[in-house]
């Protein structure tokens, strides 16, 4: 029992998976916010162009 508990406490594979998950989530949040901002700017640009054409 003691050997199994020590091996469990020293196992870091789960921590690595959690770290990768957190990094992926952070990258996703940054990408979503950047694309949302880009979409708003692009929409405003097309509206200005459409207003100047007519």
PDB file of N, H, CA, C and O in Angstrom:
ATOM      1  N   UNK A   1       0.837  -1.201   0.000  1.00  0.00           N
ATOM      2  CA  UNK A   1       0.000   0.000   0.000  1.00  0.00           C
ATOM      3  C   UNK A   1       0.868   1.245   0.000  1.00  0.00           C
ATOM      4  O   UNK A   1       0.598   2.200  -0.729  1.00  0.00           O
ATOM      5  N   UNK A   2       1.906   1.234   0.815  1.00  0.00           N
ATOM      6  H   UNK A   2       2.126   0.459   1.407  1.00  0.00           H
ATOM      7  CA  UNK A   2       2.759   2.409   0.914  1.00  0.00           C
ATOM      8  C   UNK A   2       3.474   2.698  -0.403  1.00  0.00           C
ATOM      9  O   UNK A   2       3.610   3.856  -0.801  1.00  0.00           O
ATOM     10  N   UNK A   3       3.932   1.639  -1.080  1.00  0.00           N
ATOM     11  H   UNK A   3       3.822   0.699  -0.757  1.00  0.00           H
ATOM     12  CA  UNK A   3       4.623   1.815  -2.353  1.00  0.00           C
ATOM     13  C   UNK A   3       3.678   2.388  -3.410  1.00  0.00           C
ATOM     14  O   UNK A   3       4.076   3.250  -4.195  1.00  0.00           O
ATOM     15  N   UNK A   4       2.444   1.921  -3.435  1.00  0.00           N
ATOM     16  H   UNK A   4       2.121   1.221  -2.799  1.00  0.00           H
ATOM     17  CA  UNK A   4       1.462   2.407  -4.396  1.00  0.00           C
ATOM     18  C   UNK A   4       1.127   3.872  -4.129  1.00  0.00           C
ATOM     19  O   UNK A   4       0.982   4.648  -5.073  1.00  0.00           O
ATOM     20  N   UNK A   5       1.005   4.256  -2.883  1.00  0.00           N
ATOM     21  H   UNK A   5       1.123   3.626  -2.116  1.00  0.00           H
ATOM     22  CA  UNK A   5       0.714   5.646  -2.539  1.00  0.00           C
ATOM     23  C   UNK A   5       1.863   6.559  -2.936  1.00  0.00           C
ATOM     24  O   UNK A   5       1.625   7.653  -3.449  1.00  0.00           O
ATOM     25  N   UNK A   6       3.087   6.144  -2.716  1.00  0.00           N
ATOM     26  H   UNK A   6       3.281   5.256  -2.300  1.00  0.00           H
ATOM     27  CA  UNK A   6       4.243   6.950  -3.095  1.00  0.00           C
ATOM     28  C   UNK A   6       4.314   7.106  -4.609  1.00  0.00           C
ATOM     29  O   UNK A   6       4.618   8.188  -5.112  1.00  0.00           O
ATOM     30  N   UNK A   7       4.035   6.030  -5.332  1.00  0.00           N
ATOM     31  H   UNK A   7       3.789   5.151  -4.923  1.00  0.00           H
ATOM     32  CA  UNK A   7       4.062   6.112  -6.791  1.00  0.00           C
ATOM     33  C   UNK A   7       2.959   7.050  -7.286  1.00  0.00           C
ATOM     34  O   UNK A   7       3.170   7.814  -8.228  1.00  0.00           O
ATOM     35  N   UNK A   8       1.791   6.995  -6.655  1.00  0.00           N
ATOM     36  H   UNK A   8       1.619   6.375  -5.889  1.00  0.00           H
ATOM     37  CA  UNK A   8       0.686   7.881  -7.031  1.00  0.00           C
ATOM     38  C   UNK A   8       1.046   9.345  -6.775  1.00  0.00           C
ATOM     39  O   UNK A   8       0.755  10.207  -7.604  1.00  0.00           O
ATOM     40  N   UNK A   9       1.668   9.626  -5.649  1.00  0.00           N
ATOM     41  H   UNK A   9       1.905   8.926  -4.976  1.00  0.00           H
ATOM     42  CA  UNK A   9       2.026  11.003  -5.314  1.00  0.00           C
ATOM     43  C   UNK A   9       3.119  11.551  -6.223  1.00  0.00           C
ATOM     44  O   UNK A   9       3.176  12.760  -6.449  1.00  0.00           O
ATOM     45  N   UNK A  10       3.980  10.699  -6.746  1.00  0.00           N
ATOM     46  H   UNK A  10       3.934   9.717  -6.563  1.00  0.00           H
ATOM     47  CA  UNK A  10       5.058  11.136  -7.632  1.00  0.00           C
ATOM     48  C   UNK A  10       4.657  11.181  -9.097  1.00  0.00           C
ATOM     49  O   UNK A  10       5.411  11.700  -9.920  1.00  0.00           O
ATOM     50  N   UNK A  11       3.498  10.654  -9.443  1.00  0.00           N
ATOM     51  H   UNK A  11       2.885  10.232  -8.775  1.00  0.00           H
ATOM     52  CA  UNK A  11       3.045  10.630 -10.832  1.00  0.00           C
ATOM     53  C   UNK A  11       2.589  12.031 -11.237  1.00  0.00           C
ATOM     54  O   UNK A  11       1.693  12.599 -10.612  1.00  0.00           O
ATOM     55  N   UNK A  12       3.202  12.586 -12.280  1.00  0.00           N
ATOM     56  H   UNK A  12       3.929  12.124 -12.788  1.00  0.00           H
ATOM     57  CA  UNK A  12       2.869  13.935 -12.728  1.00  0.00           C
ATOM     58  C   UNK A  12       2.212  13.954 -14.102  1.00  0.00           C
ATOM     59  O   UNK A  12       2.068  15.026 -14.689  1.00  0.00           O
ATOM     60  N   UNK A  13       1.816  12.822 -14.622  1.00  0.00           N
ATOM     61  H   UNK A  13       1.933  11.951 -14.145  1.00  0.00           H
ATOM     62  CA  UNK A  13       1.222  12.803 -15.958  1.00  0.00           C
ATOM     63  C   UNK A  13      -0.121  13.524 -15.982  1.00  0.00           C
ATOM     64  O   UNK A  13      -0.447  14.162 -16.983  1.00  0.00           O
ATOM     65  N   UNK A  14      -0.897  13.444 -14.926  1.00  0.00           N
ATOM     66  H   UNK A  14      -0.632  12.926 -14.113  1.00  0.00           H
ATOM     67  CA  UNK A  14      -2.161  14.158 -14.868  1.00  0.00           C
ATOM     68  C   UNK A  14      -1.962  15.662 -14.819  1.00  0.00           C
ATOM     69  O   UNK A  14      -2.730  16.415 -15.418  1.00  0.00           O
ATOM     70  N   UNK A  15      -0.940  16.099 -14.111  1.00  0.00           N
ATOM     71  H   UNK A  15      -0.316  15.488 -13.625  1.00  0.00           H
ATOM     72  CA  UNK A  15      -0.648  17.536 -14.031  1.00  0.00           C
ATOM     73  C   UNK A  15      -0.261  18.067 -15.404  1.00  0.00           C
ATOM     74  O   UNK A  15      -0.632  19.187 -15.757  1.00  0.00           O
ATOM     75  N   UNK A  16       0.464  17.297 -16.170  1.00  0.00           N
ATOM     76  H   UNK A  16       0.765  16.388 -15.884  1.00  0.00           H
ATOM     77  CA  UNK A  16       0.855  17.731 -17.505  1.00  0.00           C
ATOM     78  C   UNK A  16      -0.373  17.884 -18.393  1.00  0.00           C
ATOM     79  O   UNK A  16      -0.466  18.850 -19.151  1.00  0.00           O
ATOM     80  N   UNK A  17      -1.298  16.966 -18.314  1.00  0.00           N
ATOM     81  H   UNK A  17      -1.222  16.182 -17.698  1.00  0.00           H
ATOM     82  CA  UNK A  17      -2.523  17.056 -19.113  1.00  0.00           C
ATOM     83  C   UNK A  17      -3.332  18.291 -18.727  1.00  0.00           C
ATOM     84  O   UNK A  17      -3.902  18.956 -19.592  1.00  0.00           O
ATOM     85  N   UNK A  18      -3.382  18.596 -17.452  1.00  0.00           N
ATOM     86  H   UNK A  18      -2.919  18.056 -16.749  1.00  0.00           H
ATOM     87  CA  UNK A  18      -4.106  19.785 -17.001  1.00  0.00           C
ATOM     88  C   UNK A  18      -3.425  21.044 -17.523  1.00  0.00           C
ATOM     89  O   UNK A  18      -4.101  21.980 -17.952  1.00  0.00           O
ATOM     90  N   UNK A  19      -2.117  21.076 -17.492  1.00  0.00           N
ATOM     91  H   UNK A  19      -1.568  20.316 -17.144  1.00  0.00           H
ATOM     92  CA  UNK A  19      -1.383  22.247 -17.995  1.00  0.00           C
ATOM     93  C   UNK A  19      -1.633  22.450 -19.483  1.00  0.00           C
ATOM     94  O   UNK A  19      -1.853  23.578 -19.923  1.00  0.00           O
ATOM     95  N   UNK A  20      -1.600  21.380 -20.257  1.00  0.00           N
ATOM     96  H   UNK A  20      -1.421  20.463 -19.899  1.00  0.00           H
ATOM     97  CA  UNK A  20      -1.879  21.499 -21.690  1.00  0.00           C
ATOM     98  C   UNK A  20      -3.311  21.954 -21.936  1.00  0.00           C
ATOM     99  O   UNK A  20      -3.561  22.735 -22.854  1.00  0.00           O
ATOM    100  N   UNK A  21      -4.239  21.484 -21.140  1.00  0.00           N
ATOM    101  H   UNK A  21      -4.036  20.850 -20.394  1.00  0.00           H
ATOM    102  CA  UNK A  21      -5.632  21.904 -21.284  1.00  0.00           C
ATOM    103  C   UNK A  21      -5.794  23.389 -20.985  1.00  0.00           C
ATOM    104  O   UNK A  21      -6.513  24.095 -21.692  1.00  0.00           O
ATOM    105  N   UNK A  22      -5.128  23.858 -19.944  1.00  0.00           N
ATOM    106  H   UNK A  22      -4.544  23.285 -19.369  1.00  0.00           H
ATOM    107  CA  UNK A  22      -5.209  25.283 -19.615  1.00  0.00           C
ATOM    108  C   UNK A  22      -4.580  26.146 -20.709  1.00  0.00           C
ATOM    109  O   UNK A  22      -5.104  27.211 -21.035  1.00  0.00           O
ATOM    110  N   UNK A  23      -3.471  25.697 -21.272  1.00  0.00           N
ATOM    111  H   UNK A  23      -3.046  24.831 -21.007  1.00  0.00           H
ATOM    112  CA  UNK A  23      -2.848  26.456 -22.361  1.00  0.00           C
ATOM    113  C   UNK A  23      -3.759  26.497 -23.581  1.00  0.00           C
ATOM    114  O   UNK A  23      -3.893  27.544 -24.216  1.00  0.00           O
ATOM    115  N   UNK A  24      -4.386  25.373 -23.917  1.00  0.00           N
ATOM    116  H   UNK A  24      -4.277  24.523 -23.402  1.00  0.00           H
ATOM    117  CA  UNK A  24      -5.293  25.327 -25.060  1.00  0.00           C
ATOM    118  C   UNK A  24      -6.495  26.243 -24.839  1.00  0.00           C
ATOM    119  O   UNK A  24      -6.938  26.921 -25.766  1.00  0.00           O
ATOM    120  N   UNK A  25      -7.020  26.266 -23.624  1.00  0.00           N
ATOM    121  H   UNK A  25      -6.660  25.716 -22.871  1.00  0.00           H
ATOM    122  CA  UNK A  25      -8.153  27.137 -23.320  1.00  0.00           C
ATOM    123  C   UNK A  25      -7.758  28.607 -23.418  1.00  0.00           C
ATOM    124  O   UNK A  25      -8.526  29.422 -23.929  1.00  0.00           O
ATOM    125  N   UNK A  26      -6.578  28.947 -22.938  1.00  0.00           N
ATOM    126  H   UNK A  26      -5.954  28.285 -22.523  1.00  0.00           H
ATOM    127  CA  UNK A  26      -6.112  30.330 -23.019  1.00  0.00           C
ATOM    128  C   UNK A  26      -5.913  30.753 -24.469  1.00  0.00           C
ATOM    129  O   UNK A  26      -6.289  31.863 -24.846  1.00  0.00           O
ATOM    130  N   UNK A  27      -5.335  29.894 -25.275  1.00  0.00           N
ATOM    131  H   UNK A  27      -5.030  28.992 -24.970  1.00  0.00           H
ATOM    132  CA  UNK A  27      -5.144  30.207 -26.691  1.00  0.00           C
ATOM    133  C   UNK A  27      -6.491  30.376 -27.387  1.00  0.00           C
ATOM    134  O   UNK A  27      -6.642  31.254 -28.237  1.00  0.00           O
ATOM    135  N   UNK A  28      -7.465  29.548 -27.038  1.00  0.00           N
ATOM    136  H   UNK A  28      -7.342  28.834 -26.349  1.00  0.00           H
ATOM    137  CA  UNK A  28      -8.798  29.659 -27.635  1.00  0.00           C
ATOM    138  C   UNK A  28      -9.460  30.981 -27.261  1.00  0.00           C
ATOM    139  O   UNK A  28     -10.078  31.623 -28.111  1.00  0.00           O
ATOM    140  N   UNK A  29      -9.340  31.391 -26.017  1.00  0.00           N
ATOM    141  H   UNK A  29      -8.838  30.870 -25.327  1.00  0.00           H
ATOM    142  CA  UNK A  29      -9.935  32.663 -25.580  1.00  0.00           C
ATOM    143  C   UNK A  29      -9.284  33.837 -26.308  1.00  0.00           C
ATOM    144  O   UNK A  29      -9.976  34.762 -26.734  1.00  0.00           O
ATOM    145  N   UNK A  30      -7.975  33.807 -26.451  1.00  0.00           N
ATOM    146  H   UNK A  30      -7.413  33.055 -26.105  1.00  0.00           H
ATOM    147  CA  UNK A  30      -7.269  34.880 -27.155  1.00  0.00           C
ATOM    148  C   UNK A  30      -7.677  34.913 -28.618  1.00  0.00           C
ATOM    149  O   UNK A  30      -7.913  35.989 -29.169  1.00  0.00           O
ATOM    150  N   UNK A  31      -7.765  33.748 -29.257  1.00  0.00           N
ATOM    151  H   UNK A  31      -7.574  32.875 -28.809  1.00  0.00           H
ATOM    152  CA  UNK A  31      -8.145  33.691 -30.667  1.00  0.00           C
ATOM    153  C   UNK A  31      -9.568  34.190 -30.876  1.00  0.00           C
ATOM    154  O   UNK A  31      -9.830  34.930 -31.824  1.00  0.00           O
ATOM    155  N   UNK A  32     -10.485  33.797 -30.007  1.00  0.00           N
ATOM    156  H   UNK A  32     -10.273  33.196 -29.237  1.00  0.00           H
ATOM    157  CA  UNK A  32     -11.876  34.237 -30.140  1.00  0.00           C
ATOM    158  C   UNK A  32     -11.989  35.742 -29.969  1.00  0.00           C
ATOM    159  O   UNK A  32     -12.702  36.397 -30.730  1.00  0.00           O
ATOM    160  N   UNK A  33     -11.305  36.298 -28.989  1.00  0.00           N
ATOM    161  H   UNK A  33     -10.727  35.766 -28.371  1.00  0.00           H
ATOM    162  CA  UNK A  33     -11.386  37.747 -28.778  1.00  0.00           C
ATOM    163  C   UNK A  33     -10.742  38.511 -29.934  1.00  0.00           C
ATOM    164  O   UNK A  33     -11.246  39.560 -30.335  1.00  0.00           O
ATOM    165  N   UNK A  34      -9.640  38.001 -30.472  1.00  0.00           N
ATOM    166  H   UNK A  34      -9.230  37.148 -30.146  1.00  0.00           H
ATOM    167  CA  UNK A  34      -8.988  38.675 -31.603  1.00  0.00           C
ATOM    168  C   UNK A  34      -9.868  38.617 -32.848  1.00  0.00           C
ATOM    169  O   UNK A  34      -9.989  39.610 -33.566  1.00  0.00           O
ATOM    170  N   UNK A  35     -10.477  37.474 -33.109  1.00  0.00           N
ATOM    171  H   UNK A  35     -10.378  36.667 -32.526  1.00  0.00           H
ATOM    172  CA  UNK A  35     -11.336  37.360 -34.295  1.00  0.00           C
ATOM    173  C   UNK A  35     -12.604  38.184 -34.152  1.00  0.00           C
ATOM    174  O   UNK A  35     -13.109  38.713 -35.142  1.00  0.00           O
ATOM    175  N   UNK A  36     -13.123  38.301 -32.946  1.00  0.00           N
ATOM    176  H   UNK A  36     -12.712  37.870 -32.142  1.00  0.00           H
ATOM    177  CA  UNK A  36     -14.296  39.150 -32.726  1.00  0.00           C
ATOM    178  C   UNK A  36     -13.959  40.610 -33.004  1.00  0.00           C
ATOM    179  O   UNK A  36     -14.729  41.315 -33.657  1.00  0.00           O
ATOM    180  N   UNK A  37     -12.824  41.058 -32.516  1.00  0.00           N
ATOM    181  H   UNK A  37     -12.199  40.486 -31.986  1.00  0.00           H
ATOM    182  CA  UNK A  37     -12.389  42.435 -32.755  1.00  0.00           C
ATOM    183  C   UNK A  37     -12.140  42.671 -34.239  1.00  0.00           C
ATOM    184  O   UNK A  37     -12.523  43.710 -34.777  1.00  0.00           O
ATOM    185  N   UNK A  38     -11.503  41.717 -34.896  1.00  0.00           N
ATOM    186  H   UNK A  38     -11.192  40.873 -34.459  1.00  0.00           H
ATOM    187  CA  UNK A  38     -11.247  41.831 -36.327  1.00  0.00           C
ATOM    188  C   UNK A  38     -12.551  41.885 -37.106  1.00  0.00           C
ATOM    189  O   UNK A  38     -12.678  42.666 -38.049  1.00  0.00           O
ATOM    190  N   UNK A  39     -13.517  41.068 -36.724  1.00  0.00           N
ATOM    191  H   UNK A  39     -13.414  40.434 -35.958  1.00  0.00           H
ATOM    192  CA  UNK A  39     -14.810  41.064 -37.400  1.00  0.00           C
ATOM    193  C   UNK A  39     -15.535  42.390 -37.258  1.00  0.00           C
ATOM    194  O   UNK A  39     -16.152  42.861 -38.213  1.00  0.00           O
ATOM    195  N   UNK A  40     -15.470  42.998 -36.084  1.00  0.00           N
ATOM    196  H   UNK A  40     -14.969  42.616 -35.308  1.00  0.00           H
ATOM    197  CA  UNK A  40     -16.107  44.304 -35.872  1.00  0.00           C
ATOM    198  C   UNK A  40     -15.437  45.376 -36.726  1.00  0.00           C
ATOM    199  O   UNK A  40     -16.115  46.193 -37.349  1.00  0.00           O
ATOM    200  N   UNK A  41     -14.123  45.370 -36.753  1.00  0.00           N
ATOM    201  H   UNK A  41     -13.572  44.706 -36.247  1.00  0.00           H
ATOM    202  CA  UNK A  41     -13.399  46.357 -37.554  1.00  0.00           C
ATOM    203  C   UNK A  41     -13.677  46.170 -39.040  1.00  0.00           C
ATOM    204  O   UNK A  41     -13.839  47.148 -39.771  1.00  0.00           O
ATOM    205  N   UNK A  42     -13.732  44.933 -39.484  1.00  0.00           N
ATOM    206  H   UNK A  42     -13.601  44.139 -38.891  1.00  0.00           H
ATOM    207  CA  UNK A  42     -13.992  44.654 -40.895  1.00  0.00           C
ATOM    208  C   UNK A  42     -15.406  45.059 -41.277  1.00  0.00           C
ATOM    209  O   UNK A  42     -15.629  45.583 -42.368  1.00  0.00           O
ATOM    210  N   UNK A  43     -16.355  44.823 -40.392  1.00  0.00           N
ATOM    211  H   UNK A  43     -16.173  44.398 -39.505  1.00  0.00           H
ATOM    212  CA  UNK A  43     -17.735  45.223 -40.645  1.00  0.00           C
ATOM    213  C   UNK A  43     -17.846  46.746 -40.767  1.00  0.00           C
ATOM    214  O   UNK A  43     -18.521  47.252 -41.663  1.00  0.00           O
ATOM    215  N   UNK A  44     -17.188  47.462 -39.875  1.00  0.00           N
ATOM    216  H   UNK A  44     -16.639  47.051 -39.148  1.00  0.00           H
ATOM    217  CA  UNK A  44     -17.201  48.925 -39.947  1.00  0.00           C
ATOM    218  C   UNK A  44     -16.569  49.421 -41.234  1.00  0.00           C
ATOM    219  O   UNK A  44     -17.061  50.376 -41.835  1.00  0.00           O
ATOM    220  N   UNK A  45     -15.492  48.792 -41.663  1.00  0.00           N
ATOM    221  H   UNK A  45     -15.092  48.016 -41.175  1.00  0.00           H
ATOM    222  CA  UNK A  45     -14.807  49.193 -42.892  1.00  0.00           C
ATOM    223  C   UNK A  45     -15.714  48.999 -44.100  1.00  0.00           C
ATOM    224  O   UNK A  45     -15.809  49.885 -44.949  1.00  0.00           O
ATOM    225  N   UNK A  46     -16.387  47.841 -44.188  1.00  0.00           N
ATOM    226  H   UNK A  46     -16.310  47.122 -43.498  1.00  0.00           H
ATOM    227  CA  UNK A  46     -17.288  47.594 -45.317  1.00  0.00           C
ATOM    228  C   UNK A  46     -18.477  48.540 -45.291  1.00  0.00           C
ATOM    229  O   UNK A  46     -18.935  48.976 -46.348  1.00  0.00           O
ATOM    230  N   UNK A  47     -18.989  48.869 -44.110  1.00  0.00           N
ATOM    231  H   UNK A  47     -18.618  48.516 -43.251  1.00  0.00           H
ATOM    232  CA  UNK A  47     -20.099  49.824 -44.024  1.00  0.00           C
ATOM    233  C   UNK A  47     -19.655  51.196 -44.499  1.00  0.00           C
ATOM    234  O   UNK A  47     -20.425  51.884 -45.168  1.00  0.00           O
ATOM    235  N   UNK A  48     -18.440  51.617 -44.176  1.00  0.00           N
ATOM    236  H   UNK A  48     -17.814  51.058 -43.632  1.00  0.00           H
ATOM    237  CA  UNK A  48     -17.930  52.908 -44.656  1.00  0.00           C
ATOM    238  C   UNK A  48     -17.765  52.899 -46.173  1.00  0.00           C
ATOM    239  O   UNK A  48     -18.104  53.879 -46.836  1.00  0.00           O
ATOM    240  N   UNK A  49     -17.260  51.829 -46.714  1.00  0.00           N
ATOM    241  H   UNK A  49     -16.985  51.033 -46.176  1.00  0.00           H
ATOM    242  CA  UNK A  49     -17.090  51.724 -48.165  1.00  0.00           C
ATOM    243  C   UNK A  49     -18.443  51.752 -48.850  1.00  0.00           C
ATOM    244  O   UNK A  49     -18.608  52.442 -49.856  1.00  0.00           O
ATOM    245  N   UNK A  50     -19.423  51.011 -48.324  1.00  0.00           N
ATOM    246  H   UNK A  50     -19.290  50.450 -47.507  1.00  0.00           H
ATOM    247  CA  UNK A  50     -20.765  50.980 -48.910  1.00  0.00           C
ATOM    248  C   UNK A  50     -21.411  52.354 -48.841  1.00  0.00           C
ATOM    249  O   UNK A  50     -22.121  52.743 -49.769  1.00  0.00           O
ATOM    250  N   UNK A  51     -21.186  53.088 -47.781  1.00  0.00           N
ATOM    251  H   UNK A  51     -20.610  52.771 -47.027  1.00  0.00           H
ATOM    252  CA  UNK A  51     -21.738  54.432 -47.661  1.00  0.00           C
ATOM    253  C   UNK A  51     -21.119  55.401 -48.642  1.00  0.00           C
ATOM    254  O   UNK A  51     -21.797  56.311 -49.118  1.00  0.00           O
ATOM    255  N   UNK A  52     -19.845  55.227 -48.955  1.00  0.00           N
ATOM    256  H   UNK A  52     -19.294  54.487 -48.568  1.00  0.00           H
ATOM    257  CA  UNK A  52     -19.169  56.123 -49.890  1.00  0.00           C
ATOM    258  C   UNK A  52     -19.488  55.782 -51.344  1.00  0.00           C
ATOM    259  O   UNK A  52     -19.394  56.655 -52.206  1.00  0.00           O
ATOM    260  N   UNK A  53     -19.859  54.547 -51.635  1.00  0.00           N
ATOM    261  H   UNK A  53     -19.936  53.838 -50.934  1.00  0.00           H
ATOM    262  CA  UNK A  53     -20.163  54.141 -53.007  1.00  0.00           C
ATOM    263  C   UNK A  53     -21.492  54.734 -53.451  1.00  0.00           C
ATOM    264  O   UNK A  53     -21.620  55.146 -54.603  1.00  0.00           O
ATOM    265  N   UNK A  54     -22.472  54.788 -52.576  1.00  0.00           N
ATOM    266  H   UNK A  54     -22.368  54.453 -51.640  1.00  0.00           H
ATOM    267  CA  UNK A  54     -23.794  55.283 -52.975  1.00  0.00           C
ATOM    268  C   UNK A  54     -23.904  56.753 -52.996  1.00  0.00           C
ATOM    269  O   UNK A  54     -24.965  57.288 -53.314  1.00  0.00           O
TER     270      UNK A  54
END
